[in-house]
Amino acid sequence: MDRGRWGSYITVALLLAGGILIAYLCFRVFQPFLGPIVWATVLAVLLHPWYERAAQVVRSRSAAAVLVCILATLILGVPLFYLISSLPGEIKEAYAKVNAALHPSENGGGGDPRVGNAWHRMADLAARAGYDLPSVLSDRLKRAAAQLLALTPRIIGEAVEYVANFVLTLLALFFFLRDGERLTHWLRGLVPLDEGQTQELFSKIRDVIRATVAGGLAVALAQGLIGGILFLALGIPAALLWGVLMGTLSLVPPLGAWIIWIPAGAILLWQGSIAKGLVLLAGGAVAISTVDNILRPLIIGQRTQLPTLLIFFSLLGGIQFFGPVGLIVGPVLVALLIGILEFTRERVQRQTKADAC
């Protein structure tokens, strides 16, 4: 009897060890595609109501999934393609403007008179010290522009990788939408919980995903609004456009609103508007940047009933461990852990009451 019991224990242990090993190997297989899978899951959760409406109209689940994928491409792909394709031209234009400021006499003397006066004073002081400031800065500027342009192939290569990941995301989104019900039913069958707890766990995951996206949109709106008001107050032209761009860039985790307000502050300092430049840089560092660390955890914690501090560290740790998809994966993992612990506590309490009876 004891020998049979030990044999069953060994069998369970071997199965558990084998399952853990296979699960790890499967994770390694899917790890390169973790980003597309996570973003496709997020899009499937958000776009599922539109998919259901489209399926009722076209009477075909596959056709409805294709329509929703086309919609996602128009919403996400077109703006990203425009930003990437315009980067080399923006670098050349920025170089031309700064070079014109360095050599105003060679460009018809145009530009802000304060820039010319400040520049002539600095150039005269450097000339007295035997230092040809215009030539040196122009040469450094040419080198910097050349280095930036030299990075263009690398940027294009990364853009191709982004496009490939975007295509994989759309492919996964198509199947998640079309086969989502069957996939969800299959996953629920694998969870070793009763029907009510499984439903609650999946609802918690869905709520966390929606709350994370809502937090990202709120941060984008806040950063765009604060940045636009700051630009408008400082008299920077096209403040509304810059605000929209800052809000849009804040939705892209590798980028952010800082791509707009840091160069703008540097340009103001270069033009001699020291006070405006310092106000913009300080406002960007204090108001625009910190709103992400405050607003996003608050919204996610409020909508999911999870501790705000826990959400804050799950966002930071998720980004550090998983990359940009950590904005979603981090809070979801925390929600899963809390849900499993709560279910375990409930089961232990029920067992304790049963034993007492």
C-alpha positions in Angstrom: 0.0 0.0 0.0 2.8 2.4 1.0 4.7 1.4 -2.1 1.7 2.2 -4.3 1.2 5.5 -2.6 4.9 6.5 -3.0 4.6 5.4 -6.6 1.7 7.8 -7.2 3.6 10.6 -5.5 6.6 10.1 -7.7 4.3 10.0 -10.8 2.7 13.3 -9.8 6.1 14.8 -9.0 7.4 13.8 -12.4 4.4 15.0 -14.2 4.6 18.4 -12.3 8.3 18.7 -13.2 7.7 17.8 -16.8 4.8 20.3 -17.0 6.9 23.1 -15.5 9.7 22.3 -18.0 7.4 22.2 -21.0 5.7 25.4 -19.8 9.1 27.1 -19.7 10.0 25.9 -23.1 6.7 27.0 -24.5 7.3 30.5 -22.9 10.6 30.6 -24.7 9.0 29.7 -28.0 6.3 32.4 -27.6 8.6 35.0 -26.0 9.7 36.6 -29.3 6.0 37.1 -30.1 4.9 38.2 -26.7 4.4 41.8 -27.8 2.1 41.1 -30.7 0.1 38.6 -28.7 -0.4 40.9 -25.8 -1.4 43.9 -27.9 -3.7 41.7 -30.0 -5.3 40.5 -26.8 -5.8 44.2 -25.7 -7.2 45.2 -29.0 -9.5 42.1 -29.0 -10.9 43.1 -25.6 -11.4 46.7 -26.7 -12.8 46.1 -30.2 -15.0 43.1 -29.4 -18.2 45.1 -29.1 -17.5 46.5 -32.6 -16.8 43.0 -33.9 -20.1 41.8 -32.6 -22.0 44.6 -34.3 -20.1 44.0 -37.6 -20.8 40.3 -37.3 -24.5 41.0 -37.0 -24.4 43.2 -40.1 -22.2 41.1 -42.5 -23.4 37.7 -41.1 -19.9 36.3 -41.2 -17.5 36.1 -38.3 -14.4 36.0 -40.6 -15.6 39.1 -42.6 -16.4 41.0 -39.4 -12.9 40.2 -38.0 -11.3 41.4 -41.3 -13.3 44.7 -41.1 -12.2 45.3 -37.5 -8.6 44.6 -38.4 -8.8 47.1 -41.2 -10.2 49.6 -38.7 -7.4 49.0 -36.3 -4.9 49.5 -39.1 -6.4 52.8 -40.0 -6.4 54.0 -36.4 -2.9 52.8 -35.4 -0.9 52.1 -38.4 -1.3 55.3 -40.5 -0.2 57.8 -37.8 2.8 55.6 -36.9 3.9 55.3 -40.5 3.6 59.1 -41.0 5.8 59.8 -37.9 8.5 57.3 -39.0 8.6 58.4 -42.7 8.8 62.1 -41.8 11.8 61.7 -39.4 14.7 62.1 -42.0 13.1 65.3 -43.5 12.6 66.8 -40.0 16.3 66.2 -39.2 17.4 68.0 -42.4 15.0 70.9 -41.8 16.2 71.3 -38.2 19.8 71.4 -39.4 19.0 74.0 -42.0 17.2 76.2 -39.4 20.0 76.0 -36.8 22.7 76.5 -39.5 20.8 79.7 -40.6 20.9 80.9 -37.1 24.6 80.3 -36.9 25.3 82.2 -40.1 22.6 84.9 -40.3 24.7 87.0 -42.7 24.8 84.2 -45.2 21.0 83.8 -45.1 19.8 87.3 -45.7 20.0 88.3 -42.0 16.7 86.8 -41.3 15.6 85.5 -37.9 15.0 86.9 -34.5 17.1 90.0 -33.8 17.7 88.9 -30.2 19.3 85.7 -31.6 21.6 87.7 -33.9 22.7 90.1 -31.1 23.3 87.3 -28.6 25.1 85.3 -31.2 27.4 88.2 -32.3 28.3 88.9 -28.7 29.3 85.2 -28.1 31.2 85.1 -31.4 33.1 88.3 -30.6 34.1 87.0 -27.2 35.3 83.7 -28.7 37.2 85.5 -31.5 39.1 87.6 -29.0 40.2 84.3 -27.4 41.3 83.0 -30.8 38.3 80.6 -31.2 36.3 80.6 -34.4 32.9 79.8 -32.7 30.7 79.8 -35.9 33.0 77.4 -37.8 33.4 75.1 -34.8 29.7 75.0 -34.0 28.7 74.6 -37.7 31.2 71.7 -38.0 29.8 70.0 -34.9 26.3 70.6 -36.1 27.2 68.9 -39.5 28.7 66.0 -37.7 25.6 65.6 -35.4 23.3 65.8 -38.4 25.4 63.3 -40.3 25.3 60.9 -37.3 21.6 61.3 -37.1 21.2 60.6 -40.8 23.5 57.7 -40.5 21.1 56.2 -38.0 18.3 56.4 -40.6 19.0 52.8 -41.9 18.9 51.5 -38.4 15.7 53.4 -37.7 14.3 52.0 -41.0 15.3 48.5 -39.9 13.5 49.0 -36.6 10.6 50.4 -38.4 10.5 47.2 -40.6 10.5 45.2 -37.3 7.6 47.3 -36.0 5.7 46.7 -39.2 6.3 43.0 -39.0 5.1 43.0 -35.4 2.1 45.0 -36.4 1.2 42.5 -39.1 1.6 39.7 -36.5 -0.6 41.7 -34.1 -3.3 42.0 -36.8 -3.0 38.3 -37.6 -3.4 37.4 -33.9 -6.3 39.9 -33.6 -8.1 38.3 -36.5 -8.1 34.9 -34.8 -8.8 36.3 -31.3 -11.9 38.0 -32.6 -13.1 35.2 -34.8 -12.3 32.3 -32.4 -12.4 34.3 -29.2 -15.4 32.4 -27.7 -14.0 29.0 -28.3 -10.5 30.1 -27.1 -12.0 31.6 -23.9 -14.1 28.5 -23.3 -11.0 26.3 -23.7 -9.0 28.4 -21.3 -11.8 28.4 -18.7 -11.8 24.6 -18.9 -8.0 24.6 -18.0 -8.4 26.7 -14.9 -8.8 24.5 -11.8 -11.5 26.6 -10.2 -15.3 26.4 -10.1 -17.4 28.3 -12.7 -18.1 31.3 -10.6 -14.4 31.9 -9.6 -13.3 31.3 -13.2 -15.7 33.9 -14.4 -14.6 36.3 -11.8 -10.9 35.8 -12.7 -11.5 36.4 -16.4 -13.7 39.5 -15.6 -10.8 40.8 -13.4 -8.4 40.4 -16.3 -10.7 42.2 -18.7 -11.3 45.0 -16.2 -7.5 45.4 -15.7 -6.9 45.6 -19.5 -9.7 48.2 -20.0 -8.5 50.2 -17.0 -4.9 50.2 -18.3 -6.0 51.4 -21.7 -8.3 54.0 -20.0 -5.3 55.2 -17.9 -3.1 55.5 -21.0 -5.7 57.6 -22.8 -6.2 59.8 -19.7 -2.5 60.3 -19.5 -2.3 61.2 -23.2 -5.2 63.7 -22.8 -3.6 65.2 -19.7 -0.2 65.5 -21.2 -1.5 66.9 -24.5 -3.7 69.4 -22.6 -1.0 70.6 -20.2 1.6 70.8 -23.0 -0.8 72.7 -25.3 -1.7 75.2 -22.6 2.0 75.6 -21.7 2.9 76.2 -25.3 0.0 78.7 -25.7 1.0 80.6 -22.6 4.5 81.0 -23.8 3.4 82.2 -27.2 4.8 79.2 -29.2 3.0 79.0 -32.6 0.7 76.1 -33.4 0.2 75.3 -29.7 -2.9 73.1 -30.5 -0.9 71.0 -33.0 2.0 70.5 -30.6 -0.4 69.5 -27.8 -2.1 66.9 -30.0 1.4 65.5 -31.0 2.5 65.3 -27.4 -0.7 63.5 -26.5 -0.3 61.1 -29.4 3.4 60.4 -28.6 2.6 59.7 -25.0 0.6 56.6 -26.2 3.8 55.1 -27.7 5.8 53.7 -24.7 9.3 54.0 -26.3 8.6 57.6 -27.2 6.7 60.2 -25.2 5.8 63.9 -25.0 9.4 64.8 -24.1 10.3 64.5 -27.8 8.3 67.7 -28.3 8.9 69.9 -25.2 12.6 69.3 -24.6 13.7 70.4 -28.1 11.2 73.3 -27.9 12.7 74.4 -24.6 16.2 74.1 -26.0 15.2 76.2 -29.1 13.8 78.9 -26.8 17.0 79.0 -24.8 19.0 79.2 -28.1 16.8 82.1 -29.3 17.6 84.1 -26.2 14.2 83.6 -24.5 15.9 82.3 -21.3 12.9 82.7 -19.1 10.5 81.0 -21.5 12.9 78.2 -22.1 13.4 77.5 -18.4 9.6 77.7 -17.8 8.9 75.2 -20.6 11.6 72.8 -19.4 10.6 73.0 -15.8 6.9 72.7 -16.6 7.6 69.7 -18.8 9.7 68.0 -16.2 7.3 68.7 -13.3 3.8 68.8 -14.9 3.9 66.9 -18.1 6.2 64.0 -17.1 5.0 63.4 -13.6 1.3 63.2 -14.6 2.0 59.8 -16.0 3.4 58.4 -12.8 0.4 59.8 -10.8 -2.6 59.6 -13.0 -2.2 56.2 -14.6 -1.9 54.2 -11.3 -4.7 56.2 -9.8 -7.1 55.4 -12.6 -6.1 51.7 -12.8 -6.4 51.3 -9.0 -9.7 53.0 -8.9 -11.3 51.0 -11.7 -9.9 47.7 -10.6 -10.1 48.1 -6.8 -6.4 47.3 -6.5 -3.9 49.2 -4.3 -2.5 52.2 -6.1 1.0 51.7 -4.9 0.9 48.1 -6.1 -0.2 49.2 -9.5 2.5 51.8 -9.6 5.3 49.3 -9.0 3.6 46.8 -11.3 3.8 49.3 -14.2 7.4 50.2 -13.5 8.5 46.6 -13.0 6.4 45.4 -16.0 8.1 47.9 -18.3 11.5 47.0 -17.0 11.0 43.2 -17.4 8.7 42.9 -20.4 9.3 46.2 -22.2 6.4 48.3 -23.5 3.9 45.4 -23.1 4.7 45.5 -19.4 2.2 48.3 -19.2 -0.4 45.7 -19.7 1.3 42.5 -18.4 2.4 44.0 -15.1 -1.0 45.0 -13.8 -2.6 41.8 -15.2 -0.1 39.6 -13.4 -0.7 41.4 -10.1 -4.5 41.1 -10.6 -4.1 37.3 -11.2 -1.9 36.9 -8.2 -4.4 38.7 -5.9 -7.3 36.8 -7.4 -5.6 33.4 -6.9 -4.7 34.3 -3.3 -8.3 35.4 -2.6 -9.7 32.2 -4.0 -7.2 30.2 -2.0 -8.2 32.0 1.2 -11.9 31.4 0.5 -11.3 27.7 -0.2 -9.3 27.3 3.0 -12.0 29.1 5.0 -14.7 26.8 3.5 -12.5 23.7 4.3 -12.0 25.0 7.9 -15.7 25.4 8.4 -16.4 22.0 7.0 -13.8 20.4 9.3 -15.3 22.2 12.3 -18.8 20.8 11.5 
